[in-house]
Amino acid sequence: MSRTPPPGSERRRSKRLMVQESFSLFLVVPKVLGMVKIYLRDVSRLGLCFRTELEGDFKKDTVLDLRIYLSPLFYLPVKARVVRVLGGEVAVEFLDSKSTKAIGYLVDFFEAAAEAGQADTR
């Protein structure tokens, strides 16, 4: 289970946790891409990064309404500002919302789970 990006690649102000292969979170950007599942690349207390091959209006400083789904029927609504678009990757910074506190606890949980858990290698 990968916890952090390779050395020298960290540029964020907050430690990020790679979630793509470890956890089954997904993201939806309803007003831009519709109700399409997008898998997160990483998440931190301050923002997240996702990859998409779908056409969307992702320009720097655009404010997006996101949904971070924790299960098929439960999500955290989040407002975020696009800070970087590179190829199919979009990095966003969270804007203040009730959900940012929950995301911080979620990141804490993921870090603890990555240290204590084991990957199923069957």
MOPAC internal coordinates of N, CA, C and O (Angstrom, degrees):
PM7 1SCF
backbone

  N    0.0000 0     0.00 0     0.00 0    0    0    0
  C    1.4400 1     0.00 0     0.00 0    1    0    0
  C    1.5275 1   107.55 1     0.00 0    2    1    0
  O    1.2310 1   119.92 1   -61.11 1    3    2    1
  N    1.2985 1   117.77 1   118.89 1    3    2    1
  C    1.4510 1   122.53 1  -176.26 1    5    3    2
  C    1.5231 1   110.56 1   -82.56 1    6    5    3
  O    1.2310 1   120.19 1   -57.37 1    7    6    5
  N    1.3070 1   117.24 1   122.63 1    7    6    5
  C    1.4656 1   120.70 1  -177.93 1    9    7    6
  C    1.5078 1   112.87 1   -94.68 1   10    9    7
  O    1.2310 1   120.09 1   141.11 1   11   10    9
  N    1.3164 1   117.43 1   -38.89 1   11   10    9
  C    1.4528 1   119.79 1  -174.07 1   13   11   10
  C    1.5143 1   110.34 1  -135.75 1   14   13   11
  O    1.2310 1   120.40 1   -20.82 1   15   14   13
  N    1.3334 1   116.84 1   159.18 1   15   14   13
  C    1.4520 1   120.12 1   177.85 1   17   15   14
  C    1.5225 1   110.60 1   -71.77 1   18   17   15
  O    1.2310 1   119.80 1   -12.58 1   19   18   17
  N    1.3352 1   117.98 1   167.42 1   19   18   17
  C    1.4643 1   121.09 1  -179.86 1   21   19   18
  C    1.5292 1   111.66 1   -59.14 1   22   21   19
  O    1.2310 1   120.07 1   -26.91 1   23   22   21
  N    1.3593 1   117.47 1   153.09 1   23   22   21
  C    1.4657 1   120.83 1   179.43 1   25   23   22
  C    1.5267 1   110.68 1   -56.49 1   26   25   23
  O    1.2310 1   121.19 1   -37.30 1   27   26   25
  N    1.3245 1   115.33 1   142.70 1   27   26   25
  C    1.4556 1   120.21 1   177.98 1   29   27   26
  C    1.5147 1   114.46 1    85.81 1   30   29   27
  O    1.2310 1   119.95 1   169.89 1   31   30   29
  N    1.3354 1   117.70 1   -10.11 1   31   30   29
  C    1.4622 1   119.29 1  -178.16 1   33   31   30
  C    1.5289 1   112.30 1   -98.60 1   34   33   31
  O    1.2310 1   119.87 1   174.44 1   35   34   33
  N    1.3070 1   117.85 1    -5.56 1   35   34   33
  C    1.4665 1   121.49 1  -177.76 1   37   35   34
  C    1.5239 1   110.40 1   -80.16 1   38   37   35
  O    1.2310 1   120.72 1   -62.21 1   39   38   37
  N    1.3334 1   116.22 1   117.79 1   39   38   37
  C    1.4562 1   120.82 1   178.90 1   41   39   38
  C    1.5172 1   111.55 1  -122.29 1   42   41   39
  O    1.2310 1   119.91 1   179.93 1   43   42   41
  N    1.2842 1   117.77 1    -0.07 1   43   42   41
  C    1.4614 1   120.78 1  -176.44 1   45   43   42
  C    1.5092 1   111.05 1   -83.64 1   46   45   43
  O    1.2310 1   121.84 1   -19.37 1   47   46   45
  N    1.3354 1   114.09 1   160.63 1   47   46   45
  C    1.4634 1   120.72 1   176.63 1   49   47   46
  C    1.5171 1   110.81 1   -82.23 1   50   49   47
  O    1.2310 1   119.99 1   169.34 1   51   50   49
  N    1.3135 1   117.63 1   -10.66 1   51   50   49
  C    1.4560 1   122.69 1  -179.45 1   53   51   50
  C    1.5218 1   108.35 1  -132.15 1   54   53   51
  O    1.2310 1   120.80 1   -41.90 1   55   54   53
  N    1.3260 1   116.08 1   138.10 1   55   54   53
  C    1.4601 1   121.00 1  -179.87 1   57   55   54
  C    1.5221 1   110.04 1   -57.26 1   58   57   55
  O    1.2310 1   120.55 1   -46.06 1   59   58   57
  N    1.3235 1   116.56 1   133.94 1   59   58   57
  C    1.4611 1   120.10 1   179.72 1   61   59   58
  C    1.5172 1   110.26 1  -106.50 1   62   61   59
  O    1.2310 1   121.21 1   -24.62 1   63   62   61
  N    1.3049 1   115.29 1   155.38 1   63   62   61
  C    1.4559 1   122.24 1  -178.72 1   65   63   62
  C    1.5152 1   108.27 1  -122.32 1   66   65   63
  O    1.2310 1   120.66 1   -54.95 1   67   66   65
  N    1.3215 1   116.35 1   125.05 1   67   66   65
  C    1.4561 1   121.14 1   178.71 1   69   67   66
  C    1.5242 1   107.85 1   -72.00 1   70   69   67
  O    1.2310 1   119.97 1   -53.69 1   71   70   69
  N    1.3244 1   117.66 1   126.31 1   71   70   69
  C    1.4610 1   120.77 1  -177.28 1   73   71   70
  C    1.5169 1   113.08 1  -117.72 1   74   73   71
  O    1.2310 1   120.05 1   168.71 1   75   74   73
  N    1.3060 1   117.51 1   -11.29 1   75   74   73
  C    1.4539 1   121.12 1  -171.06 1   77   75   74
  C    1.5272 1   113.41 1   -54.87 1   78   77   75
  O    1.2310 1   119.65 1   136.56 1   79   78   77
  N    1.3178 1   118.27 1   -43.44 1   79   78   77
  C    1.4581 1   120.29 1  -176.73 1   81   79   78
  C    1.5217 1   113.00 1  -105.21 1   82   81   79
  O    1.2310 1   119.92 1   172.73 1   83   82   81
  N    1.3288 1   117.75 1    -7.27 1   83   82   81
  C    1.4530 1   120.54 1  -173.93 1   85   83   82
  C    1.5179 1   114.36 1  -100.04 1   86   85   83
  O    1.2310 1   120.21 1   143.79 1   87   86   85
  N    1.3249 1   117.21 1   -36.21 1   87   86   85
  C    1.4518 1   121.18 1  -174.57 1   89   87   86
  C    1.5183 1   109.63 1  -132.37 1   90   89   87
  O    1.2310 1   120.15 1   -22.27 1   91   90   89
  N    1.3132 1   117.31 1   157.73 1   91   90   89
  C    1.4633 1   121.86 1  -175.38 1   93   91   90
  C    1.5246 1   112.91 1  -101.38 1   94   93   91
  O    1.2310 1   120.62 1  -133.02 1   95   94   93
  N    1.3076 1   116.42 1    46.98 1   95   94   93
  C    1.4564 1   120.35 1   173.07 1   97   95   94
  C    1.5173 1   108.18 1   -80.24 1   98   97   95
  O    1.2310 1   120.67 1   -28.57 1   99   98   97
  N    1.3159 1   116.33 1   151.43 1   99   98   97
  C    1.4531 1   118.06 1   169.24 1  101   99   98
  C    1.5084 1   109.92 1  -145.07 1  102  101   99
  O    1.2310 1   121.47 1   -15.64 1  103  102  101
  N    1.3160 1   114.79 1   164.36 1  103  102  101
  C    1.4494 1   123.24 1  -172.31 1  105  103  102
  C    1.5151 1   109.32 1  -120.53 1  106  105  103
  O    1.2310 1   120.63 1   -31.45 1  107  106  105
  N    1.3321 1   116.41 1   148.55 1  107  106  105
  C    1.4591 1   122.46 1   173.26 1  109  107  106
  C    1.5264 1   107.02 1  -132.08 1  110  109  107
  O    1.2310 1   120.70 1   -44.13 1  111  110  109
  N    1.3293 1   116.26 1   135.87 1  111  110  109
  C    1.4624 1   122.83 1   175.85 1  113  111  110
  C    1.5266 1   106.11 1  -118.12 1  114  113  111
  O    1.2310 1   119.90 1  -100.86 1  115  114  113
  N    1.3498 1   117.80 1    79.14 1  115  114  113
  C    1.4646 1   122.10 1  -168.43 1  117  115  114
  C    1.5262 1   115.57 1   -55.68 1  118  117  115
  O    1.2310 1   119.76 1   135.49 1  119  118  117
  N    1.3276 1   118.07 1   -44.51 1  119  118  117
  C    1.4635 1   120.10 1  -174.45 1  121  119  118
  C    1.5245 1   113.16 1   -76.17 1  122  121  119
  O    1.2310 1   119.80 1   163.98 1  123  122  121
  N    1.3328 1   117.98 1   -16.02 1  123  122  121
  C    1.4644 1   120.94 1  -178.58 1  125  123  122
  C    1.5216 1   111.49 1  -105.49 1  126  125  123
  O    1.2310 1   120.44 1   131.98 1  127  126  125
  N    1.3263 1   116.76 1   -48.02 1  127  126  125
  C    1.4658 1   120.82 1  -174.59 1  129  127  126
  C    1.5189 1   113.54 1  -113.80 1  130  129  127
  O    1.2310 1   119.64 1   179.00 1  131  130  129
  N    1.3218 1   118.30 1    -1.00 1  131  130  129
  C    1.4522 1   120.26 1  -175.45 1  133  131  130
  C    1.5160 1   110.32 1    79.36 1  134  133  131
  O    1.2310 1   120.95 1    15.37 1  135  134  133
  N    1.3106 1   115.79 1  -164.63 1  135  134  133
  C    1.4669 1   120.84 1  -175.86 1  137  135  134
  C    1.5297 1   111.01 1   -89.20 1  138  137  135
  O    1.2310 1   120.89 1  -123.25 1  139  138  137
  N    1.3189 1   115.91 1    56.75 1  139  138  137
  C    1.4596 1   123.13 1  -179.69 1  141  139  138
  C    1.5221 1   108.60 1  -102.63 1  142  141  139
  O    1.2310 1   120.34 1   -46.36 1  143  142  141
  N    1.3429 1   116.96 1   133.64 1  143  142  141
  C    1.4622 1   120.88 1   177.36 1  145  143  142
  C    1.5249 1   109.71 1   -70.29 1  146  145  143
  O    1.2310 1   121.08 1   -47.09 1  147  146  145
  N    1.3282 1   115.54 1   132.91 1  147  146  145
  C    1.4578 1   122.26 1   174.97 1  149  147  146
  C    1.5224 1   105.84 1  -126.57 1  150  149  147
  O    1.2310 1   120.47 1   -52.74 1  151  150  149
  N    1.3117 1   116.70 1   127.26 1  151  150  149
  C    1.4555 1   118.97 1  -178.48 1  153  151  150
  C    1.5233 1   110.59 1   -86.30 1  154  153  151
  O    1.2310 1   121.41 1   -44.34 1  155  154  153
  N    1.3210 1   114.91 1   135.66 1  155  154  153
  C    1.4565 1   121.50 1  -178.99 1  157  155  154
  C    1.5147 1   110.63 1   -72.78 1  158  157  155
  O    1.2310 1   120.47 1   -37.13 1  159  158  157
  N    1.3170 1   116.70 1   142.87 1  159  158  157
  C    1.4565 1   121.76 1   173.21 1  161  159  158
  C    1.5225 1   109.18 1   -86.70 1  162  161  159
  O    1.2310 1   121.03 1   130.70 1  163  162  161
  N    1.3369 1   115.64 1   -49.30 1  163  162  161
  C    1.4632 1   119.79 1   177.64 1  165  163  162
  C    1.5215 1   109.43 1  -154.76 1  166  165  163
  O    1.2310 1   121.58 1   -16.27 1  167  166  165
  N    1.3147 1   114.59 1   163.73 1  167  166  165
  C    1.4634 1   120.98 1   179.48 1  169  167  166
  C    1.5264 1   108.37 1  -142.88 1  170  169  167
  O    1.2310 1   120.90 1   -33.64 1  171  170  169
  N    1.3308 1   115.88 1   146.36 1  171  170  169
  C    1.4638 1   121.75 1   174.57 1  173  171  170
  C    1.5246 1   107.59 1  -137.95 1  174  173  171
  O    1.2310 1   120.64 1     0.82 1  175  174  173
  N    1.3162 1   116.38 1  -179.18 1  175  174  173
  C    1.4619 1   120.18 1   177.53 1  177  175  174
  C    1.5313 1   111.82 1   -65.82 1  178  177  175
  O    1.2310 1   120.39 1   156.13 1  179  178  177
  N    1.3178 1   116.86 1   -23.87 1  179  178  177
  C    1.4640 1   120.93 1  -174.08 1  181  179  178
  C    1.5198 1   114.65 1  -103.05 1  182  181  179
  O    1.2310 1   119.99 1   162.72 1  183  182  181
  N    1.3265 1   117.62 1   -17.28 1  183  182  181
  C    1.4593 1   118.84 1  -177.61 1  185  183  182
  C    1.5094 1   112.20 1  -179.38 1  186  185  183
  O    1.2310 1   121.38 1    11.87 1  187  186  185
  N    1.3270 1   114.97 1  -168.13 1  187  186  185
  C    1.4584 1   120.40 1   179.93 1  189  187  186
  C    1.5168 1   109.73 1  -152.26 1  190  189  187
  O    1.2310 1   121.40 1   -11.61 1  191  190  189
  N    1.3147 1   114.93 1   168.39 1  191  190  189
  C    1.4558 1   121.96 1   176.81 1  193  191  190
  C    1.5179 1   107.63 1  -132.13 1  194  193  191
  O    1.2310 1   120.86 1   -42.33 1  195  194  193
  N    1.3352 1   115.95 1   137.67 1  195  194  193
  C    1.4582 1   120.35 1   176.32 1  197  195  194
  C    1.5123 1   109.69 1  -135.54 1  198  197  195
  O    1.2310 1   121.66 1   -21.15 1  199  198  197
  N    1.3188 1   114.43 1   158.85 1  199  198  197
  C    1.4632 1   121.23 1   178.15 1  201  199  198
  C    1.5119 1   108.51 1  -112.51 1  202  201  199
  O    1.2310 1   120.99 1   -41.21 1  203  202  201
  N    1.3213 1   115.71 1   138.79 1  203  202  201
  C    1.4549 1   119.89 1   175.38 1  205  203  202
  C    1.5219 1   110.07 1  -148.04 1  206  205  203
  O    1.2310 1   121.32 1   -38.42 1  207  206  205
  N    1.3135 1   115.08 1   141.58 1  207  206  205
  C    1.4608 1   120.76 1   173.79 1  209  207  206
  C    1.5196 1   109.85 1  -101.64 1  210  209  207
  O    1.2310 1   120.58 1   178.35 1  211  210  209
  N    1.3294 1   116.49 1    -1.65 1  211  210  209
  C    1.4576 1   121.36 1   179.64 1  213  211  210
  C    1.5204 1   110.19 1   -79.20 1  214  213  211
  O    1.2310 1   120.87 1   -31.31 1  215  214  213
  N    1.3133 1   115.94 1   148.69 1  215  214  213
  C    1.4630 1   120.66 1   177.10 1  217  215  214
  C    1.5216 1   109.28 1   -73.89 1  218  217  215
  O    1.2310 1   120.70 1   -51.85 1  219  218  217
  N    1.3035 1   116.27 1   128.15 1  219  218  217
  C    1.4547 1   121.03 1   177.41 1  221  219  218
  C    1.5126 1   109.59 1  -151.23 1  222  221  219
  O    1.2310 1   120.39 1   -19.64 1  223  222  221
  N    1.3032 1   116.87 1   160.36 1  223  222  221
  C    1.4546 1   121.68 1  -179.20 1  225  223  222
  C    1.5215 1   109.20 1   -89.11 1  226  225  223
  O    1.2310 1   120.71 1  -103.58 1  227  226  225
  N    1.3130 1   116.25 1    76.42 1  227  226  225
  C    1.4539 1   121.41 1  -178.80 1  229  227  226
  C    1.5221 1   108.69 1  -106.06 1  230  229  227
  O    1.2310 1   120.94 1   -87.17 1  231  230  229
  N    1.3158 1   115.80 1    92.83 1  231  230  229
  C    1.4606 1   121.69 1   177.81 1  233  231  230
  C    1.5207 1   108.39 1  -115.31 1  234  233  231
  O    1.2310 1   121.07 1   -31.23 1  235  234  233
  N    1.3316 1   115.56 1   148.77 1  235  234  233
  C    1.4599 1   120.50 1   179.81 1  237  235  234
  C    1.5302 1   110.29 1   -52.49 1  238  237  235
  O    1.2310 1   121.14 1   -41.38 1  239  238  237
  N    1.3217 1   115.43 1   138.62 1  239  238  237
  C    1.4675 1   126.06 1   178.92 1  241  239  238
  C    1.5272 1   114.49 1    75.64 1  242  241  239
  O    1.2310 1   119.58 1  -178.85 1  243  242  241
  N    1.3390 1   118.41 1     1.15 1  243  242  241
  C    1.4619 1   120.71 1   174.24 1  245  243  242
  C    1.5254 1   108.62 1   -69.28 1  246  245  243
  O    1.2310 1   119.96 1   -44.21 1  247  246  245
  N    1.3273 1   117.68 1   135.79 1  247  246  245
  C    1.4635 1   122.05 1   177.00 1  249  247  246
  C    1.5254 1   108.19 1   -94.33 1  250  249  247
  O    1.2310 1   121.07 1   -50.73 1  251  250  249
  N    1.3321 1   115.56 1   129.27 1  251  250  249
  C    1.4598 1   122.27 1  -177.50 1  253  251  250
  C    1.5231 1   110.71 1  -117.67 1  254  253  251
  O    1.2310 1   120.71 1   -33.11 1  255  254  253
  N    1.3139 1   116.24 1   146.89 1  255  254  253
  C    1.4591 1   122.36 1   168.12 1  257  255  254
  C    1.5198 1   106.48 1   -96.70 1  258  257  255
  O    1.2310 1   120.65 1   -64.43 1  259  258  257
  N    1.3265 1   116.37 1   115.57 1  259  258  257
  C    1.4617 1   122.06 1  -177.78 1  261  259  258
  C    1.5191 1   110.29 1  -110.63 1  262  261  259
  O    1.2310 1   121.56 1   -21.36 1  263  262  261
  N    1.3054 1   114.61 1   158.64 1  263  262  261
  C    1.4654 1   121.77 1   169.92 1  265  263  262
  C    1.5251 1   106.98 1  -126.88 1  266  265  263
  O    1.2310 1   120.66 1   -58.97 1  267  266  265
  N    1.3202 1   116.34 1   121.03 1  267  266  265
  C    1.4615 1   120.66 1   174.51 1  269  267  266
  C    1.5175 1   106.47 1   -99.44 1  270  269  267
  O    1.2310 1   120.85 1   -71.41 1  271  270  269
  N    1.3268 1   115.97 1   108.59 1  271  270  269
  C    1.4644 1   121.17 1  -178.33 1  273  271  270
  C    1.5185 1   109.99 1   -84.14 1  274  273  271
  O    1.2310 1   121.17 1   -53.56 1  275  274  273
  N    1.3329 1   115.37 1   126.44 1  275  274  273
  C    1.4595 1   122.40 1   175.67 1  277  275  274
  C    1.5208 1   110.64 1   -95.29 1  278  277  275
  O    1.2310 1   120.71 1   159.86 1  279  278  277
  N    1.3115 1   116.25 1   -20.14 1  279  278  277
  C    1.4619 1   123.88 1   175.03 1  281  279  278
  C    1.5252 1   105.52 1  -154.02 1  282  281  279
  O    1.2310 1   119.59 1    -7.61 1  283  282  281
  N    1.3221 1   118.40 1   172.39 1  283  282  281
  C    1.4667 1   119.03 1  -178.55 1  285  283  282
  C    1.5291 1   114.56 1   -58.94 1  286  285  283
  O    1.2310 1   119.71 1   156.80 1  287  286  285
  N    1.3387 1   118.16 1   -23.20 1  287  286  285
  C    1.4620 1   120.22 1  -175.77 1  289  287  286
  C    1.5279 1   114.86 1  -118.41 1  290  289  287
  O    1.2310 1   119.74 1  -176.40 1  291  290  289
  N    1.3384 1   118.10 1     3.60 1  291  290  289
  C    1.4635 1   120.23 1  -176.22 1  293  291  290
  C    1.5213 1   110.00 1  -132.38 1  294  293  291
  O    1.2310 1   120.83 1   -52.81 1  295  294  293
  N    1.3355 1   116.02 1   127.19 1  295  294  293
  C    1.4596 1   119.37 1  -179.70 1  297  295  294
  C    1.5254 1   111.79 1  -138.83 1  298  297  295
  O    1.2310 1   121.54 1   -19.56 1  299  298  297
  N    1.3157 1   114.65 1   160.44 1  299  298  297
  C    1.4578 1   122.65 1   172.88 1  301  299  298
  C    1.5247 1   108.00 1  -103.77 1  302  301  299
  O    1.2310 1   119.66 1   -60.51 1  303  302  301
  N    1.3383 1   118.26 1   119.49 1  303  302  301
  C    1.4634 1   119.74 1   176.35 1  305  303  302
  C    1.5319 1   109.46 1   -78.55 1  306  305  303
  O    1.2310 1   120.50 1   -46.57 1  307  306  305
  N    1.3280 1   116.64 1   133.43 1  307  306  305
  C    1.4604 1   121.12 1  -176.04 1  309  307  306
  C    1.5275 1   110.01 1  -139.41 1  310  309  307
  O    1.2310 1   120.93 1   -43.58 1  311  310  309
  N    1.3171 1   115.83 1   136.42 1  311  310  309
  C    1.4635 1   120.92 1   169.19 1  313  311  310
  C    1.5209 1   106.78 1   -95.62 1  314  313  311
  O    1.2310 1   120.85 1   -42.62 1  315  314  313
  N    1.3346 1   115.98 1   137.38 1  315  314  313
  C    1.4565 1   120.15 1  -178.51 1  317  315  314
  C    1.5231 1   109.79 1  -146.00 1  318  317  315
  O    1.2310 1   121.48 1   -25.90 1  319  318  317
  N    1.3224 1   114.76 1   154.10 1  319  318  317
  C    1.4639 1   121.82 1   179.10 1  321  319  318
  C    1.5196 1   108.75 1  -111.08 1  322  321  319
  O    1.2310 1   120.48 1   -47.48 1  323  322  321
  N    1.3230 1   116.69 1   132.52 1  323  322  321
  C    1.4649 1   121.35 1   178.42 1  325  323  322
  C    1.5261 1   108.40 1   -68.83 1  326  325  323
  O    1.2310 1   120.82 1   -54.41 1  327  326  325
  N    1.3431 1   116.03 1   125.59 1  327  326  325
  C    1.4643 1   120.67 1   178.96 1  329  327  326
  C    1.5210 1   112.36 1  -110.76 1  330  329  327
  O    1.2310 1   120.29 1   159.29 1  331  330  329
  N    1.3458 1   117.05 1   -20.71 1  331  330  329
  C    1.4642 1   119.55 1  -179.75 1  333  331  330
  C    1.5147 1   109.37 1  -157.54 1  334  333  331
  O    1.2310 1   121.21 1   -42.28 1  335  334  333
  N    1.3273 1   115.30 1   137.72 1  335  334  333
  C    1.4630 1   121.77 1   172.49 1  337  335  334
  C    1.5183 1   106.13 1  -129.77 1  338  337  335
  O    1.2310 1   120.67 1   -59.62 1  339  338  337
  N    1.3264 1   116.33 1   120.38 1  339  338  337
  C    1.4575 1   120.69 1  -178.33 1  341  339  338
  C    1.5158 1   108.08 1  -140.65 1  342  341  339
  O    1.2310 1   120.63 1   -69.74 1  343  342  341
  N    1.3243 1   116.41 1   110.26 1  343  342  341
  C    1.4565 1   119.40 1  -175.32 1  345  343  342
  C    1.5094 1   108.90 1    61.86 1  346  345  343
  O    1.2310 1   120.45 1    50.82 1  347  346  345
  N    1.3124 1   116.74 1  -129.18 1  347  346  345
  C    1.4580 1   121.05 1   178.92 1  349  347  346
  C    1.5119 1   113.92 1   -91.53 1  350  349  347
  O    1.2310 1   120.11 1  -173.88 1  351  350  349
  N    1.3485 1   117.39 1     6.12 1  351  350  349
  C    1.4630 1   120.78 1  -179.47 1  353  351  350
  C    1.5215 1   111.36 1   -97.63 1  354  353  351
  O    1.2310 1   121.26 1   -43.60 1  355  354  353
  N    1.3250 1   115.20 1   136.40 1  355  354  353
  C    1.4602 1   121.95 1   178.37 1  357  355  354
  C    1.5283 1   107.68 1  -125.73 1  358  357  355
  O    1.2310 1   120.61 1   -57.58 1  359  358  357
  N    1.3332 1   116.45 1   122.42 1  359  358  357
  C    1.4651 1   121.57 1   177.39 1  361  359  358
  C    1.5194 1   108.43 1  -106.27 1  362  361  359
  O    1.2310 1   120.96 1   -45.99 1  363  362  361
  N    1.3277 1   115.78 1   134.01 1  363  362  361
  C    1.4611 1   120.74 1  -179.53 1  365  363  362
  C    1.5215 1   110.20 1  -128.24 1  366  365  363
  O    1.2310 1   121.59 1   -27.34 1  367  366  365
  N    1.3236 1   114.57 1   152.66 1  367  366  365
  C    1.4597 1   122.52 1   175.79 1  369  367  366
  C    1.5215 1   107.11 1  -111.30 1  370  369  367
  O    1.2310 1   120.68 1   -48.79 1  371  370  369
  N    1.3336 1   116.31 1   131.21 1  371  370  369
  C    1.4578 1   120.23 1  -179.38 1  373  371  370
  C    1.5285 1   110.64 1   -67.23 1  374  373  371
  O    1.2310 1   121.13 1   -39.09 1  375  374  373
  N    1.3180 1   115.44 1   140.91 1  375  374  373
  C    1.4534 1   121.93 1   169.78 1  377  375  374
  C    1.5217 1   106.32 1   -98.29 1  378  377  375
  O    1.2310 1   119.77 1   -20.01 1  379  378  377
  N    1.3029 1   118.04 1   159.99 1  379  378  377
  C    1.4623 1   120.40 1  -176.60 1  381  379  378
  C    1.5254 1   111.74 1   -56.29 1  382  381  379
  O    1.2310 1   121.27 1   -49.89 1  383  382  381
  N    1.3070 1   115.17 1   130.11 1  383  382  381
  C    1.4655 1   121.45 1   173.41 1  385  383  382
  C    1.5201 1   107.80 1  -158.70 1  386  385  383
  O    1.2310 1   120.63 1   -12.05 1  387  386  385
  N    1.3089 1   116.39 1   167.95 1  387  386  385
  C    1.4672 1   120.38 1   177.46 1  389  387  386
  C    1.5256 1   110.65 1   -61.73 1  390  389  387
  O    1.2310 1   120.37 1   151.76 1  391  390  389
  N    1.3118 1   116.90 1   -28.24 1  391  390  389
  C    1.4616 1   121.07 1  -175.10 1  393  391  390
  C    1.5215 1   113.88 1   -74.98 1  394  393  391
  O    1.2310 1   119.38 1   158.68 1  395  394  393
  N    1.3335 1   118.80 1   -21.32 1  395  394  393
  C    1.4623 1   118.83 1  -175.88 1  397  395  394
  C    1.5284 1   112.13 1   -64.38 1  398  397  395
  O    1.2310 1   119.70 1   147.17 1  399  398  397
  N    1.3191 1   118.18 1   -32.83 1  399  398  397
  C    1.4686 1   120.75 1   176.29 1  401  399  398
  C    1.5283 1   109.60 1   -65.24 1  402  401  399
  O    1.2310 1   120.39 1   136.72 1  403  402  401
  N    1.3226 1   116.87 1   -43.28 1  403  402  401
  C    1.4686 1   121.06 1   178.39 1  405  403  402
  C    1.5265 1   110.74 1   -63.51 1  406  405  403
  O    1.2310 1   120.16 1   141.78 1  407  406  405
  N    1.3229 1   117.31 1   -38.22 1  407  406  405
  C    1.4680 1   120.68 1   178.73 1  409  407  406
  C    1.5210 1   109.97 1   -64.10 1  410  409  407
  O    1.2310 1   120.17 1   141.50 1  411  410  409
  N    1.3356 1   117.27 1   -38.50 1  411  410  409
  C    1.4646 1   120.49 1   176.11 1  413  411  410
  C    1.5190 1   111.72 1   -59.61 1  414  413  411
  O    1.2310 1   120.44 1   136.12 1  415  414  413
  N    1.3380 1   116.76 1   -43.88 1  415  414  413
  C    1.4656 1   120.35 1   176.76 1  417  415  414
  C    1.5254 1   111.07 1   -66.14 1  418  417  415
  O    1.2310 1   120.34 1   144.35 1  419  418  417
  N    1.3034 1   116.95 1   -35.65 1  419  418  417
  C    1.4638 1   121.40 1   178.17 1  421  419  418
  C    1.5320 1   110.45 1   -63.81 1  422  421  419
  O    1.2310 1   120.51 1   136.79 1  423  422  421
  N    1.3199 1   116.63 1   -43.21 1  423  422  421
  C    1.4660 1   120.93 1   177.23 1  425  423  422
  C    1.5264 1   109.89 1   -62.40 1  426  425  423
  O    1.2310 1   120.00 1   137.10 1  427  426  425
  N    1.3438 1   117.61 1   -42.90 1  427  426  425
  C    1.4724 1   120.63 1   176.27 1  429  427  426
  C    1.5233 1   110.73 1   -58.00 1  430  429  427
  O    1.2310 1   120.75 1   135.24 1  431  430  429
  N    1.3321 1   116.17 1   -44.76 1  431  430  429
  C    1.4603 1   120.55 1   179.22 1  433  431  430
  C    1.5241 1   110.69 1   -61.06 1  434  433  431
  O    1.2310 1   120.16 1   133.25 1  435  434  433
  N    1.3291 1   117.31 1   -46.75 1  435  434  433
  C    1.4665 1   120.78 1  -178.89 1  437  435  434
  C    1.5238 1   111.50 1   -61.10 1  438  437  435
  O    1.2310 1   120.45 1   139.70 1  439  438  437
  N    1.3339 1   116.74 1   -40.30 1  439  438  437
  C    1.4601 1   119.76 1   178.66 1  441  439  438
  C    1.5232 1   110.70 1   -63.90 1  442  441  439
  O    1.2310 1   120.22 1   135.03 1  443  442  441
  N    1.3363 1   117.18 1   -44.97 1  443  442  441
  C    1.4670 1   120.86 1   178.86 1  445  443  442
  C    1.5243 1   110.81 1   -65.05 1  446  445  443
  O    1.2310 1   120.27 1   139.04 1  447  446  445
  N    1.3278 1   117.09 1   -40.96 1  447  446  445
  C    1.4658 1   120.76 1   179.61 1  449  447  446
  C    1.5233 1   111.02 1   -66.00 1  450  449  447
  O    1.2310 1   120.11 1   142.40 1  451  450  449
  N    1.3281 1   117.40 1   -37.60 1  451  450  449
  C    1.4645 1   120.68 1   179.30 1  453  451  450
  C    1.5257 1   110.91 1   -64.90 1  454  453  451
  O    1.2310 1   120.52 1   145.47 1  455  454  453
  N    1.3416 1   116.61 1   -34.53 1  455  454  453
  C    1.4626 1   120.48 1   178.71 1  457  455  454
  C    1.5244 1   111.97 1   -76.23 1  458  457  455
  O    1.2310 1   120.06 1   142.44 1  459  458  457
  N    1.3254 1   117.49 1   -37.56 1  459  458  457
  C    1.4642 1   121.23 1  -173.50 1  461  459  458
  C    1.5237 1   113.55 1   -94.98 1  462  461  459
  O    1.2310 1   120.17 1   153.68 1  463  462  461
  N    1.3161 1   117.28 1   -26.32 1  463  462  461
  C    1.4628 1   120.73 1  -173.29 1  465  463  462
  C    1.5153 1   113.71 1   -85.32 1  466  465  463
  O    1.2310 1   121.82 1    -4.51 1  467  466  465
  N    1.3053 1   114.12 1   175.49 1  467  466  465
  C    1.4611 1   121.63 1   178.02 1  469  467  466
  C    1.5173 1   109.01 1  -133.77 1  470  469  467
  O    1.2310 1   120.88 1   -35.28 1  471  470  469
  N    1.3247 1   115.92 1   144.72 1  471  470  469
  C    1.4625 1   120.75 1   176.42 1  473  471  470
  C    1.5249 1   108.86 1   -79.78 1  474  473  471
  O    1.2310 1   120.56 1   -39.90 1  475  474  473
  N    1.3069 1   116.53 1   140.10 1  475  474  473
  C    1.4608 1   122.07 1   176.51 1  477  475  474
  C    1.5248 1   107.79 1   -80.25 1  478  477  475
  O    1.2310 1   120.51 1   -62.31 1  479  478  477
  N    1.3125 1   116.64 1   117.69 1  479  478  477
  C    1.4663 1   120.55 1  -175.73 1  481  479  478
  C    1.5214 1   112.71 1  -104.28 1  482  481  479
  O    1.2310 1   120.37 1  -161.47 1  483  482  481
  N    1.3249 1   116.90 1    18.53 1  483  482  481
  C    1.4676 1   119.45 1   179.85 1  485  483  482
  C    1.4963 1   111.45 1   -63.18 1  486  485  483
  O    1.2310 1   120.10 1   180.00 1  487  486  485

